[in-house]
Amino acid sequence: MAANEPGSDKPNILFVMMDDVGIDQMTSFGYGGANAPRMPHMDAVAQAGVRFRNTWAQPECSPARAGFFAGRYPTRTHIYQAIGENDLANAQLSPYEVTTPKLLKQAGYQSAMFGKFHLAGPHNNPAEYNTPGVLGWDYFYGWIDGMPPAIDTTAGGLSSHTNTAYSCGFVPKSESNQGACFYSPDSNRPAVAAPLDPASKDAAGLQCVTSGGLFVPGASPADARPAFLNFDIDQYNAYYVSPLLIVDHGQITRDPRVDPPIRGYRTTIETNAAIDWIKSRPSGQPWMATVSYTSAHTPWQSPPGGLTSEPATPVDGTDCVGLPRGRMIQNRMTEAMDTEFGRLLVETGLASYQADGSLHYDPKASNTMIVIIGDNGTLGQAVKNPFDVSRAKGTAYQTGVWVPLIVAGPLVAEPGSKINHMVNGVDLFQLFGELAGIDVHQAVPRTLDSVGLRDYLVNPAQPAMRTVNFAISGLNQQVGDQRNSPCVVDPGLQADGSTTTTDFAGKTCMQVATNKHICEDNMGIWWGPDHDTLTDLAGYAPSVARYNTCAEVNKDLYAANQGGPHAGELYTTFPDQSVALRNHDYKLVRNTFLLFDPAQPDPVTKNTEEFYPVNEAEAPHGQIGALMLDTVDNNLFDANGGFKAAPSQEAVAAYEQLESKLNAMMVASLDCPGDGNIDGQVNHIDIDIWSQLSQHWGQSSLYDFTGFSAPDGSQLPDGLTNSLDYALISAQQSKPCPPTYGIY
């Protein structure tokens, strides 16, 4: 019996992750605002499956994805924000975790991932580019970093010939729609006349980069390839030219020098690779395919018009900078992803197209379970009404952690059902185990934070299995007390795309972006190393080469503005840590800030506590109605963390319960220095592993515990695995590790 046929012993699993697509984008969940992206194929699967309408992921991609695949909160994995090139190995997913592919291998599954990885490596990690293999995947085809590279505003070197910058990465129709499309010398493809498809509404430049080429206006295919065209392997272009990685059972291929696969539209490449692998599966062997779409992460770049519901003429490549144009592009990228998702189902035999082009999906017709989730909330600039643009991705507020979750397939007893009980992204780990017939809490030798989901599929009336839900964001471990550099963004825009910010206080300084291009691709101003000569409001420019914290930025800003029209104004500071816990009706949020205080010589730490009533009422077309979000106006606490007015007994009881459980959550997984393999003890095994790493690697590893002395006297990792770490491990031997426990 073929693995895709109903009745096979174990179901196949198709796991689809959307990047930066929060629940606010999804009309199938009752939201989407006045201008939601069209997602008919995922809507069809939602109608045939179960919609979990109260699902939290973590506020950023890496900690959320680690939770999906390890079933453990960031307090255990130590991944608190998106992994960057400066984050040490102990802020990446540990090879000693029992990941989903390792778990499913116990039941005979083959596992593959396509698209974005962003769980570990290649920087500061002994496994380097083999982290997908070390973490258990049999096959990986995609991009190990967290986001595409920057848009190539040279359009492949053309700008040196035309003296024009191309903000979308290709030549717009308004400049020229006739010319030639040239291909890489490595591909042996002859040049062709452009536009490739005269009937298409796409600009010739967009058609050309979609096919893997570079467009030259006015040129002829008979011309020699112009010398100014840049096909170098490191001349990337966001979604159209990317540094691909293939890991096949430990065999690594980086940046294959052919047009496909590193050239072409990224969402299509991800889909093609998944289709090829799924169709090649041997009969009778169960599989799990994770399609980790990069879309709709920044940089926002126009997709091929054929993948969207409307031609690309409103976004023909003239301008991909700023809002609301960027919001329009982001909608199209989400629609393009949905189109390719539909093709994925059809070409693997899981669905078919009807005569009108709509998707026909029969969950009982195959032995494949489909799971779809957003990895975190939507980026602030793209948030739909009535959700909060200033409390989006990166925060533990509802807009930052509330994501869509759809599960469909033969196990679903009541297609079209909606579940309003609390679910956390870590619960997917247990669901994958349940589908394979594995008791994950028995199979994994350490504390898990996941609870089951299968019972909701077979019984929509199943009572709630969670009493609380948890999310946290923070800083990843870098060398000593280093952190990502400051990036100033403007979240003061409205959900319709208009901006209202006119002063410094309306902008937010955050330390989430891992480098300059990520900051700028998110429409931010970079204040870290290698910043440009910047000028902000009132002519303010940085006075030093690098700022380490937002508090330093505000200190300089305060001094520069003395006596001027902006005297006393400061950037809003993003929290260093944002933690949230909720029950059915209320939500407790704790934020920790490092702030500049004019009255203090050094930055000061400030802790705040907020308390909100929340619910999951639908809000079609952006009308808030009965929906209760954790917005500023709904905070029941005053600035001192006490109730603004006489609270109800219900609110007091809820707060006391949540406060007690959150305190417990924060100590439920205490560190055990020396226990690098997370087996709950420090012993000779740790010494043996340290010995191998120190001799053959010596750099950042899970056995880098010490070496940097902080101002407060504490010891922090120094990015080296050396004798200092051996001394700590030796001193800790035979000392019991603190007990850990789960709170659900």
C-alpha positions, 0 to 999 in steps of 0.5 A: 500500500502506498504511503499516501493512501488511506489505511496505512499504518502511520500517517504522513505529516505535512507541516507548513510554517508561515513566516511573520503571518499572525492571526490578524492576517487570516480571514478564515479565523475571523480577522484580516482587516479591510484588506486581507491577503487572499488565501483560498487554498489554506482557507479550503484546508481550514474548512476541512480541518480544525482551526485552533483559534487560541494558539500562542507561539513565541514572539520571534521565529527561532524560539518559536521554531525550537518549541515546535521541534523540541516541545520546550519553552525558551527558558529551557532551550535558551533561545529567546530571540531570532538567532544571529551571527553573534549568538553563541552555541548555547543560544541555538538548538542543542544537538542533545535535544530530542527533536521531532525528526529524531523522535519520529525516526523511532517510528520509522519516519523519514524527515525533510525540511524545505525553506527557512531553517534558523534553528542553529548554525552556521556561526558559533556552532561546531556543526556549522552547515550540518546543523540540519543533519545533526538535529535529525533531518534526513534531508534539508533543502533551503536557507540556514539563516533567518531571512533572505539577503537584502534586495539588490538595488543594482539589479545585478550590476545594471545600475553601474551602466544606468546610474539608477538604483532599483529598489525592488531588485529589478527594472520596473516597467515604467523604465523599459519593458523591452530588452534581453534577459541574460543568464549566468555563464554557469548555466549555459542558457542562451539569452532571450528576448524580454519580456518573456511573456508579452501577455503578462502584466509583470514588468520584463525585469520581474519576468527575467529575475523570476526565470533566473536571469538579469534584464538589460533594457534595449539589449538584444539576445544576439548581443554579447553578455554585458560585462557589467552584469554581476552573476557572482555567487555572492551577488544575492537579491532577496527572494530571487537569488539566495545562498542555498544549502542542501544537506542530504544525509550529512552530505553538504552542498552550498550555493550550487552554481546553476540558475536553478536552484539559487535563482528564481522566486524563493517560495516557488523553489521551496515548493518545488523541492518539497514536491520532488522529495514527497513524490520520491518517497518509497511506498509504505514508509511514513514521512514528515515534510516540513515546508518552512516558507520564508514568506512573508518575512522582510525584505518585502519584494514583489512576487511573480504576478502569476502567483497573486490574484491581481497582476503586479502593475500597482507594484511594477517595481517602481518603488519597494520602499516605505508604506503603504506600498510595502504593505501591498507587497507583503499581502501579495507575498502571502497570496503567492505563498498560498498559491504555491501551497495549493500547488504543493497539495495538487502535485503531491496528490493530496488535493486537486483543482476544480473546474473554476480553479478552486481547491478540492481537498478531501481529508479522508482521501489520503493518509496525510495529516496537514498542520499549518501554523504561523511562527510568530505574530505579524511584523508591526508595519504589516499588522491588520486592524484592529490589532496593535501595530506597536505591540506586534512581532517581538513582544509577548502581547497578543499581536506578537504571539497569537498565531493561526493553527490549522490541522486537517486530515483523516483523523479529524472527526468534525471538519470545519470545527473551531477550538477556542481552548489555549494551545501553545506552539510547543504542543505541536511536538506532542501532536507529531508524536501522537500521530506516530503513536509515540508517548513523548513524555516517556520517549524524551528523557527531560522535562517537556512543556507540551500537552496533547492535541490529538484528542481535540481532533477526534473529539471537538468537545474535548475539555481544555487541556491547558490552564495557562499559556506562556510566551517570552522574548529576551536576549540571546547569549553572546560573548560576555555581556554583548548584545545586538546593536540598536535599531530605531524603527517607526511603529507609530503607523496606523494599521491602514498604512498611514504614519503619524510619527512626528517626534522622537518619542514616536519611534522605538529603539530595539535590539532585535535586528541581528545586523545592519541589513536586517534593520534597514530591511525592516525600515529601521535606522541602524546605530550599530557598527558600520552605520552610515552617516545618518541624519534623523529628526532635527538634524540629529546624527550619531556621534560615536562609531557604535552604540551597544544599547538603546540607553546609550542612543537615548543618552546621546540624543538627550545631550544633542537636543538640549536647548532645541525644539526636541529637548527632553524627547527620547526614543521609546525603548523596546524591552530587553525581556517581555514575558506573558502568562494567561488563563482563559480570561486574563493575561499578565505581562512583565517587561524589563527595560534598560533605560537612560535616566538623565538623573543617573550616570549609568543605564537603569533597569526598570521592571513593569507589570501589566494585567489585561482581560483578553478573549478570542472574539472574531473581528471581521473587516477590522471592527473590534466588536467584542474582541479584547486585546492587551492594548494600552487602554485595556490595561487594568493596572496603573504605572505602579503595577496596581489596579487602577480601580476597585477590581472584581473578585474574579480579577484579583483571583486571576491575578494572584493565580497568574502571578504565582504560576509565572513566578514558578515558570521562571524558575522551572528550568534553572541552569545547571552549569557544566551539564552541556549535554542536558542529561540532568547531571555533571559527570565524566561524560561532560568531561569527555565531550568537553575534551573532544570539543576543546581539542578539535573545535575550541570555539563556541560550544555548549561547553562554553560556560565561563571566561568573561567576568561581568561588572557584577562579578558573574561569569559569562561565556567568552566564545571559547571552549577551553581550560576555564570551562574544564575547571568549572565542569570539574568543580561541578561534578557530582553536584545534583542539577536543580529539578525541573518541572512543567506547568500547563 
